[in-house]
Amino acid sequence: MAQRMTPAQLIDAIRHFYGDTSRSKEQTKDALQEAQEEISTLLEALASDEV
C-alpha cells in the first residue's frame, strides 16, 4: 500500500517543481497553471459534495 502524502509533502513537491531549472520559465508557468486548474476543479468537487 502506498504511503499517504502529507500536505507539507505536497507543498514541498510543488516548490521542488518550481525550483527545477531544467525547464524554461514558460514551461514551469504553464505546468503550474495546469496544476492550479486541476486543484481548483478538485476543490469545487469537494465543495459540491458538502451541499
N, C-alpha and C positions, 0 to 999 in steps of 0.2 A: 504494500500500500504506500502511496506517495505521501511524503510529509507535507503538512499544511504550511502554506506560505503566510507569514505574518504580515500585518500592514507595514511594519518597518522594512521587511524584506522587499515588499512591493516597491516602496519608495526608493530603496537602495538600488533596485534593478532599473528603475526609471532614471535615476541620477547617473548610474553607470552607463546606460544607453546614451544619455545626453553628453557625457564626457568622452565618449568614444570618438577619437579624431580620425578614424578610418573612413568615415562618411563625410560628405560635404555638409555645410551648414544647412543647405537647402534640403538635402536628403533627411537630415535629422529633424528639421522642422516639419517636413511632410509626414514623416513617420509618427512624430509626437502628436500632430493634429489628427492623424488617423486613430491613434490610441485614445485621444481625448474624445473623439466621436463615439468610439466603442464604449468607453466608460460612461459617457452621457446616456447612451442607449440602455446600458445595464442599470444605471441609477433610475432612469424613467421606468424601467420594468419593475424594479423593486418598489418604487413609489406606487405604481398602479396595483401591485399585489396587496398593498396596505388598505386599499379602499374597500 
